[in-house]
Amino acid sequence: MDYNSIQYVNIFPNVWVFYLNGNVSNANNVSVNLKKFCDTNKIKKIIRIDKDVKYWNKSENYIDAIKKQLMQDEIKKLTSYYKKKNFEIKRNYYDNETVLIISNNQLEIVIGMFIIFLKDYADMELKSILLSLQSKFNTKITLSDNMKALIHSYS
């Protein structure tokens, strides 16, 4: 198992993101690592964004006539999800509850959530948000056309 493929990123005090960077051959070791991390950091709240938003980008599998409507539906659904989870993150932050957001290797979904979070709660500009998140995740952030459309429709 390549433990470099397991990533933990501290976004804000008491807000962590877990994601997989590349292929992981042993899911059991990931679970053990995740449990140990949660115990060490006293994490009681977990957001399973990886399971909650499996619908994202499913529209890509359809012809253009259907794809456009499905993409709009995905954007509405994900925007609603972001608002709900961002309120939960804010509430847990103020209550000093440590939160872990679990993602797979699709960082775009987590990045989108924090873009909306920082727009709503810190009134930050998109360019500043992207620079901040790039430094946290230590990677260049590239957003899909669908995520760009979501962010644009949210503004």
N, C-alpha and C positions, 0 to 999 in steps of 0.2 A: 504494500500500500504506500502510495506517495502522499505523505502528510502535507506536502506543500500544496496539494490540490484542495485541502480543506482550509478555508479562509474565514477569519473572524475580523470584522471591522467595527470599531467603535465610532459610531456616527455622532452621537451626542452623549453627554454623561448619562449613563443608565440605558442607552439604546444601542444595541448591537445588531449586526447583520451577519448571518452565517450563509455561506454559499460554497459551491464546489467549483473549483477552477480547473477544468479538464475532466478526464475520466477517472473514476474511482472504481477499483476492482472489488472491494469488499464492503458492502453496505453495513455489515455488523460492526466493523471497526469505526465506521462513521458514526453509528449510533452510540458506541461506547465513548468516542471522543466528544460527541455532542453532549452526552449526559455529564461527563466529567467537567466540561466547560460550564454548563449550567449550574452544577453544584459549586464549583469554585467561585463563580461570579454571583451566586445567590439569585439566579434568574427564576422568577416565578411565572412570568407572563411570556407566552410564545405566540407569535403570529405566523401562521403557516401560509405565507403568500404563495409558496410553490404549489400548494394544493388548492388554495382559494381561487386562483386566477388561471386555471388550466385552459379556459376559453380564449385567452388572449392570442391573437394572430391566427386563429383557426380559419378566419375568412380567406386567408391566402390560398386555401385549397379549392376555391370555387371560381367559376367563371366571373368575368368582370361585372356583369349585370347583378349577380347575387353578391359578389364580393363587396361592392360598395355599401350596400345596405347592412350586411353583416358587420363590416368594419365600423360603421356608425353605431350599431348596437353594442359592439365590444367596447367602443370608446365610452359610451354612456354608462355601461355596466362597470367598467374599470374606474371611471371617474367617481362614481358613487361609492365604490369599494374604497378608493383612496381617501375620500372625505371621511368615511366611517372609521377607517383604521388610523388616519392621522389624528382624529379627535381622541381615539383610544390611546395613541402614543403620547399625545400632549397630556392627557389626564394622568396616565401612569408616570410620566416624567414629573409632574407636579406633586404626585403622591409618593415620589421617590421609589417607585417600583421599577426594577430592572426588566427590560424587555429584550427578547431575542426575536429577530425576524428571520425566518428560515426561507431561503430561496434555493433554487437549483443553480445551474450555471447560466441562467438567463438574468443577468444583472439589470437589464433594461427595465424590468418591471419594478424592481426596488428603486432604481434611479428615478423612474417616473414618479413613484410615491413621494420620494424626498424632494423632488422638484416642486410638486404641488404643496407639500408641507412647508417648504421654505418660502414659497410665494405667499401662502396664506398667513403663516405665523411670524415670518421675519421680513416680509415685504421686500424680498431680494429680487434682483433682476436675473433673468435666465443665464446670462453670461457668467455672472458671479457665482450662481448656484453650480453651474457645470464645473467651473474652476475649483470650487470648494470640494465638490464630490470627487473630482478627478484626483485631488490630493489625498482624500480619505481612502479611496479604493486603489490608489497608486496605479491607475490605468487610464488610458485615453477613452473617453466616453463617446460612443457612437450610437445615435438613436435611429430606430427604424422610421420609415415614413408614417406608419400608424401611430407611433409614440409622438412624433412631431405634430401630427394632426390632433392628438389628444391634448397636448400642451397648448397648442395654438387655440383650440376650441375652449380651453379652460380660461385663457387670459382675458 
